[in-house]
């Protein structure tokens, strides 16, 4: 199984709600983080949109890795889950046979 804990995509993408408009570029004239910090300290204004959730879009590597990991988990756990299911089905069948078998015997004796 591949661990994605330290994986960082080359480009982070977010999917924003279509009902709320966000600026695509905030400080186009800034070339480094120090420039951004300077702009923020000079003109700090904040607007908070309530109930807006931005979801990060996974890249193809993340999607294929997660699918492969789930496939491995399913392959490992499926035999055990099938055995548990078979045990449950046989237990249920035995319980039904006892329950309905005894009530049918009582009905025929009466």
C-alpha positions as MATLAB code, in Angstrom:
seq = 'XXXXXXXXXXXXXXXXXXXXXXXXXXXXXXXXXXXXXXXXXXXXXXXXXXXXXXXXXXXXXXXXXXXXXXXXXXXXXXXXXXXXXXXXXXXXXXXXXXXXXXXXXXXXXX';
ca = [
       0.000    0.000    0.000;
       1.305    3.453   -0.916;
       1.323    6.149    1.758;
       0.185    9.589    0.538;
       0.914   11.341    3.857;
       3.934   13.274    2.543;
       2.759   13.587   -1.059;
       2.286   17.121   -2.381;
       0.970   17.604   -5.922;
       2.882   19.902   -8.258;
      -0.109   22.195   -8.469;
      -2.796   22.495   -5.794;
      -6.261   22.950   -7.258;
      -9.414   23.871   -5.419;
     -12.995   23.682   -6.533;
     -14.892   26.713   -5.306;
     -18.647   27.110   -5.163;
     -20.124   28.676   -8.294;
     -22.423   30.915   -6.260;
     -19.576   32.844   -4.626;
     -17.084   34.822   -6.664;
     -13.489   34.931   -5.485;
     -10.685   36.864   -7.147;
      -8.379   34.554   -9.080;
      -5.310   36.713   -8.483;
      -5.060   38.817   -5.370;
      -1.618   40.422   -5.559;
      -0.531   40.111   -9.175;
       2.415   42.467   -8.705;
       3.917   40.418   -5.853;
       6.723   38.036   -6.762;
       7.495   36.519   -3.370;
       5.922   35.923    0.020;
       7.639   38.964    1.524;
       5.871   41.164   -1.050;
       2.528   39.589   -0.120;
       3.184   40.130    3.595;
       4.081   43.760    2.917;
       0.874   44.316    0.919;
      -1.205   42.673    3.635;
       0.337   44.823    6.343;
      -0.263   48.006    4.296;
      -3.824   47.269    3.167;
      -5.251   44.602    5.428;
      -8.934   44.053    4.766;
     -10.769   40.809    5.318;
     -14.081   39.502    4.079;
     -15.348   36.206    5.371;
     -17.933   34.364    3.359;
     -19.997   32.175    5.665;
     -20.772   28.604    4.758;
     -18.327   28.555    1.841;
     -16.337   25.370    1.489;
     -13.524   24.933   -1.010;
     -12.603   21.351   -1.815;
      -9.111   20.499   -2.969;
      -9.202   18.558   -6.200;
      -7.021   15.435   -6.151;
      -4.630   14.897   -9.034;
      -4.560   11.692  -11.096;
      -1.716   10.183   -9.036;
      -3.664   10.590   -5.789;
      -6.844    9.169   -7.316;
      -5.115    6.134   -8.817;
      -3.142    5.508   -5.618;
      -6.252    5.618   -3.424;
      -8.078    3.288   -5.817;
      -5.130    0.877   -5.777;
      -4.995    1.006   -1.969;
      -8.718    0.245   -1.705;
      -8.228   -2.627   -4.159;
      -5.482   -4.085   -1.969;
      -7.626   -3.715    1.146;
     -10.563   -5.413   -0.580;
      -8.374   -8.287   -1.788;
      -6.965   -8.801    1.704;
     -10.252   -8.529    3.584;
     -12.691  -10.099    1.123;
     -11.977  -13.776    1.988;
     -12.436  -13.053    5.702;
     -15.617  -11.063    5.095;
     -17.023  -13.809    2.851;
     -16.280  -16.428    5.533;
     -18.039  -14.290    8.153;
     -21.002  -13.904    5.796;
     -21.206  -17.658    5.207;
     -21.076  -18.313    8.984;
     -23.827  -15.773    9.535;
     -25.984  -17.295    6.803;
     -25.579  -20.820    8.188;
     -26.323  -19.587   11.722;
     -29.423  -17.821   10.456;
     -30.544  -20.915    8.557;
     -30.022  -23.099   11.633;
     -31.933  -20.631   13.805;
     -34.807  -20.531   11.339;
     -34.901  -24.326   11.177;
     -35.064  -24.561   14.977;
     -37.640  -21.823   15.339;
     -39.964  -22.800   12.508;
     -39.338  -26.516   12.845;
     -40.481  -26.534   16.478;
     -43.545  -24.367   15.827;
     -44.555  -26.598   12.928;
     -44.218  -29.678   15.164;
     -46.410  -28.016   17.821;
     -49.071  -27.150   15.244;
     -49.256  -30.692   13.901;
     -49.468  -32.207   17.427;
     -52.381  -29.977   18.419;
];
